[in-house]
Amino acid sequence: MWKAIQTFFGGQKGNRDLRQDQPARLSSAVPVVALILGGQDRALLTNIAIPRGIDVRFADSCSEAWTIANQWEAPVILCDRDLPGAEWRDVMQILASAPQHPSVILTSRVVDDYLWQEVIHNGGYDVLPKPLREEDVVRSVRLAWSYWSSAMKMPPRPLKR
């Protein structure tokens, strides 16, 4: 379960439980859960995280991403489109339905208007092209966090009868 933290702190292998080694969330950084499986994209996220104000935790499955996002109350989740054994629409709906209503960003090798509309329809926030680029990630994460922050400050709308 804590392979993400192992990867973040130097890619150590093994089953050692690193929860006791996990640092507290950086107070000024944007908390992000990344259900990103590609090594190149994980490396990019790891390299840009702290210098660019992003506090990232990696997950290896939808259930692990759900658990981390809820324990950590993460406002932003990055999610690969091509997850083995999972349909991205189902994963996106599950992650977007978390209690903190996170902004879910899909990463995909193919990006077009149709995919973007599908992401929005399934509760997501944005689509990022793969391979990930630093400036795209930072822009999208910052905008998603800003959107989430604004939405959390809004009072609930009264139901119309």
C-alpha positions as CSV (number, residue, x, y, z in Angstrom):
1,M,0.0,0.0,0.0
2,W,2.8,2.4,0.7
3,K,4.8,1.7,-2.5
4,A,3.9,5.3,-3.5
5,I,5.8,6.7,-0.6
6,Q,8.7,4.4,-1.3
7,T,8.8,5.6,-4.9
8,F,8.7,9.2,-3.7
9,F,11.6,8.8,-1.4
10,G,14.1,7.2,-3.8
11,G,12.3,4.3,-5.4
12,Q,13.3,1.8,-2.7
13,K,11.9,-1.7,-3.2
14,G,10.4,-3.9,-0.5
15,N,7.4,-4.3,1.7
16,R,8.5,-2.2,4.6
17,D,5.7,-0.1,6.0
18,L,6.7,3.5,5.6
19,R,3.8,5.2,7.4
20,Q,6.0,6.1,10.3
21,D,8.4,7.8,7.8
22,Q,5.7,9.7,6.0
23,P,6.2,13.4,6.4
24,A,3.3,15.7,7.3
25,R,1.5,17.3,4.4
26,L,3.3,20.4,3.3
27,S,1.0,23.2,4.5
28,S,1.4,25.5,1.5
29,A,1.6,22.8,-1.1
30,V,-1.4,21.5,-3.2
31,P,-2.1,17.9,-2.0
32,V,-2.4,15.6,-5.0
33,V,-3.1,11.8,-5.2
34,A,-1.6,10.3,-8.3
35,L,-3.0,7.1,-9.8
36,I,-0.2,7.2,-12.3
37,L,1.5,3.9,-13.2
38,G,4.0,5.0,-15.8
39,G,7.6,5.3,-14.5
40,Q,8.5,8.3,-16.6
41,D,5.4,10.3,-15.5
42,R,5.9,9.3,-11.8
43,A,9.5,10.5,-12.1
44,L,8.4,13.8,-13.5
45,L,5.8,14.3,-10.7
46,T,8.4,13.4,-8.1
47,N,10.9,15.9,-9.5
48,I,8.5,18.8,-9.8
49,A,6.5,18.2,-6.6
50,I,8.2,20.2,-3.9
51,P,9.9,22.9,-6.0
52,R,6.5,23.7,-7.7
53,G,4.3,23.5,-4.6
54,I,2.7,20.1,-5.1
55,D,2.6,17.5,-2.4
56,V,2.1,14.2,-4.2
57,R,1.3,10.7,-3.0
58,F,1.2,7.8,-5.5
59,A,-1.4,5.0,-5.6
60,D,-1.2,1.7,-7.5
61,S,-4.9,1.0,-7.7
62,C,-8.3,2.8,-7.6
63,S,-9.0,1.5,-4.1
64,E,-5.6,2.7,-2.9
65,A,-6.2,6.1,-4.5
66,W,-9.6,6.3,-2.8
67,T,-8.2,5.4,0.6
68,I,-5.3,7.9,0.4
69,A,-7.5,10.7,-1.0
70,N,-10.0,10.3,1.8
71,Q,-7.5,9.9,4.6
72,W,-5.6,12.9,3.3
73,E,-8.6,14.9,2.1
74,A,-6.8,15.6,-1.2
75,P,-8.5,18.1,-3.4
76,V,-6.8,17.0,-6.6
77,I,-6.4,13.5,-8.1
78,L,-4.4,12.6,-11.2
79,C,-5.6,9.4,-12.9
80,D,-4.2,7.4,-15.8
81,R,-6.7,6.7,-18.6
82,D,-5.1,3.3,-19.3
83,L,-5.3,1.4,-16.0
84,P,-5.0,-2.4,-16.3
85,G,-8.3,-4.1,-15.5
86,A,-10.2,-0.9,-15.0
87,E,-12.5,1.3,-17.2
88,W,-11.4,4.9,-16.8
89,R,-15.0,6.2,-16.7
90,D,-15.8,4.0,-13.7
91,V,-12.5,4.9,-11.9
92,M,-13.2,8.6,-12.5
93,Q,-16.8,8.4,-11.2
94,I,-15.6,6.6,-8.1
95,L,-12.7,9.0,-7.3
96,A,-14.8,12.1,-8.1
97,S,-17.5,10.9,-5.6
98,A,-15.1,11.1,-2.6
99,P,-16.5,13.1,0.3
100,Q,-14.2,16.1,-0.3
101,H,-15.4,16.2,-4.0
102,P,-11.9,16.3,-5.5
103,S,-11.0,17.7,-8.9
104,V,-10.0,14.6,-10.9
105,I,-7.6,15.1,-13.8
106,L,-7.3,12.3,-16.4
107,T,-4.0,11.7,-18.2
108,S,-4.2,10.2,-21.7
109,R,-2.0,9.7,-24.8
110,V,-5.0,10.7,-26.9
111,V,-6.6,14.1,-26.1
112,D,-9.5,15.6,-28.0
113,D,-12.7,17.5,-27.4
114,Y,-14.8,14.3,-27.2
115,L,-12.6,12.9,-24.4
116,W,-12.7,16.2,-22.5
117,Q,-16.5,16.2,-22.7
118,E,-16.6,12.5,-21.5
119,V,-14.3,13.5,-18.6
120,I,-16.6,16.3,-17.5
121,H,-19.7,14.1,-18.0
122,N,-18.1,11.5,-15.7
123,G,-17.3,13.9,-12.9
124,G,-13.7,14.8,-13.9
125,Y,-12.1,18.2,-14.1
126,D,-9.6,18.2,-16.9
127,V,-7.5,16.1,-19.3
128,L,-3.7,16.2,-19.5
129,P,-1.7,14.8,-22.5
130,K,0.9,12.1,-22.0
131,P,3.8,12.1,-21.7
132,L,3.3,14.6,-18.9
133,R,5.0,18.0,-19.2
134,E,5.9,20.1,-16.2
135,E,4.2,23.3,-17.2
136,D,1.0,21.4,-18.1
137,V,0.9,19.5,-14.8
138,V,1.5,22.6,-12.7
139,R,-1.1,24.7,-14.6
140,S,-3.8,22.0,-14.5
141,V,-3.2,21.1,-10.8
142,R,-3.2,24.8,-9.7
143,L,-6.4,25.5,-11.6
144,A,-8.0,22.3,-10.3
145,W,-7.0,23.3,-6.7
146,S,-8.3,26.8,-7.3
147,Y,-11.6,25.5,-8.6
148,W,-11.9,23.1,-5.7
149,S,-11.1,25.8,-3.1
150,S,-13.8,28.1,-4.6
151,A,-16.4,25.4,-4.7
152,M,-15.8,24.4,-1.1
153,K,-16.4,28.0,0.0
154,M,-19.7,28.2,-1.8
155,P,-22.8,27.6,0.4
156,P,-25.0,24.7,-0.8
157,R,-27.7,25.7,-3.2
158,P,-31.2,25.3,-1.8
159,L,-33.4,22.7,-3.6
160,K,-36.1,24.1,-5.8
161,R,-39.5,22.7,-5.2
